[in-house]
Amino acid sequence: MTIEVRVPQLPESVADATLVSWHKQPGDAVARDENLVDLETDKVVLEVPAPAAGVLTEIRFANGTTVTSGQVLAVIAEGAQAQPAAAKAPAAASAPAKAEAAAGKLSPAAKRVVEENKVDPAAVAGTGRDGRVSKSDVVNHLTAAPAPAAKATPAAKAAPPAVPPAPAPALRGARAEQRVPMTRLRARIAERMIQAQASQALLTSFNEVDLKAVNELRSRYKDQFEKQHGVKLGFMSFFTKACVEALRRFPAVNASVEGNDIVYHGYFDVGVAVSTDRGLIVPILRDADAQSFADIEKSIGNFAARARAGSITMEELTGGTFTITNGGVFGSLLSTPIVNSPQSAILGMHKIQDRPVVVDGQIVVRPMMYIALTYDHRIIDGREAVQFLVTVKQILEDPARLVLGV
């Protein structure tokens, strides 16, 4: 019995997906629920599991193909057994056959350089697709190969040593380039960033925070916190809690624009930017105001692990009323983050650095961080943006305010 493997139902906001890579080939045995292929959408990578155990008999689409919901990707023969691999050919191809095969992989420009310099094409390593040899590959081969030593004649032995010629300038053709298409996620990020800058009046305000009090709290309770909750007490929970309190006081920062209307959100769905090999994604902490420090730390850790593994869901990336991004983990000292449209503001965290500051008339060294708020000036005034940052600063410099609500 044959079973068709189809593209799963894509979310309503996603029209199609790109087939990234097959994990099985025709003739391979597959187990039920084993991942057969990865499909990349604008936001996440979807795994397509085998609906039954058997043998993969047919693949309908190659890597890089765009597919839509319900299309048949492959066919499985249910319950069949994989055939043993065929015996390898005993003898290697002859030298003329190798040379002919190598010559077939030469680009026109590379073929001309090979003929002019009498180079064996089989000796040149190709860096192009399927081993194709480019002009730069041949030039690199020529510059790397040692020149044959000429036999010295009696006259040459008696002649004075010749002045070595000046080294030839490097050939411009030896500089390699690689052109690859954008991934779906990277293209979507580019589209959203351009959309935000083109449709919003973006402005950034800055402040700095003394994190001495937060550091002392973390040092005092980190062991007990981890033992009780099974997760480390990080900085993100403090910043998330501080931002939620500031959003309560300044609702415009938690709002968004729809046409000529301003939508004030009565909930706090905070996005936390996570960096992956595929690009930056922003999973959402739903109702962040109702989550404890431990809940926030667990959620962020879970999001980060699953985002890098490609198993995060579309629902976890959808929505959000405000975003926090932390460039400090990469060493950024200061930046102007771009708003995650249609949201109206984003807070940028940066590197914690010991700096001399004046406290009560005395110069002391404190762990300082610059924070930045990029906001849509159409609905958020400069006064609100500055006071939002001051509120975040005050809460982080005196975390007891979170308990007292002041």
Protein Blocks (a to p, Z undefined) as FASTA:
>chain_A
ZZddddddddfklmbdcdfbdcbdehiacdehiafbdcddfkbccddddfbgcddfbdfb
dghiacdehiafbdcdehiacdddddddfbdcdfklmmmmmmmmpcfklmmmmmmnopaf
klpccfbehhiacfklmmmmmmmpccddddddfklmmpccddddddddddfklpccdddd
ddfklmmmmmmmmmmmmmpccddddddddfklmmmmmmmmmmmmmmmnopacdfklmmmm
mmmmmmmmmmmlmgccehjaccddfbdcdddddddfkbccddddehkllpcfklmmmmmm
mmmmmmmnopacfklmggcjbdcddfklnopabdcdddddfbfbdcdddddddddddeeh
iacddddddddddddfklmcfklmmmmmmmmmmmmmmmmlmmnoZZ
